[in-house]
Amino acid sequence: MIKKFFSIAKFPISIVVGGYAYFWLINNPQESYPIPIILYWIPDVIGWNGFFILLGILAGLITLGICLSLAGEDED
């Protein structure tokens, strides 16, 4: 039953998680965001808003991978 739920709801769940991650980062501004030095150049190139969109997409893809593994499906 859980596998069927995750196979049906994998895309809506990943979209909601990605959207919420972006929404949370935009609406909870901090003085500074601690990011690793290797990623420090990305907000300078694409801007903070684009960086937050990229993080939201990454969170959605990670959630999609977790839902696929819980549903027992392959990614093809």
N, C-alpha and C positions, 0 to 999 in steps of 0.2 A: 504494500500500500504506500509506503514511504517512497519506494523507487518510482512508482507511477506518479506520485505527486511531484517529485523533482524532475521527472522527464517532461511533465506538462508545464511546470512553472519555472523552468531553468532560465529562459530568456527574460520574463518579467521580473524575476528576483534580481538578476544581474543588472538590469536597467535601473531598477529602484535603488540598488546599492550604489551604483556609479553616480546616479543623480544626487543621492543623499550625501555622498562623499564630497562632491563638488559644492553642493549647497552649504554643507557644514564648514568647509574651508573658506568660502566667500563670506558667510555671515558671522563667523567668529574670528575677526581679525586679531592678530597678536602683534606685539612689537617686532618680533623677529621669528622666523621659522627655522629651526635647526635642521639643516639638510647637509648631507655628506659633501665634502669638498669636491668629489668627483662629479657631482650633479649641480654644483653651484652656478655653472654657466647657463643652464637651461632657462631659468627665469629671466636672465638678461637678454637672451635671444628671442624667446617667444612671449615674454611678459608673464606677470604673475597670474593673470586670468587664464591664459593659455596653459600655463603650468598646472593650474588647478583642474582644468578640463582634462589634461593628460593624466593626472592622478585619478580623476573620477573614472576615466576609461580603463585605466589599469586595475582599479578596484572592481569594476564590473567584470573584466576578463578573469580576474582571480576568482570571483564569485561564481562565474560560469564554469570554470574548471572544477571548483568544489562541487557544484550541483551535478556536473557530468559524472564525477567520480562516485557521488552518492547514488546516482541513478543507475550506475553500472553500464554506461554507454561509452562508445568510442567517439572521438572528436571528428570522425569523417562523416 
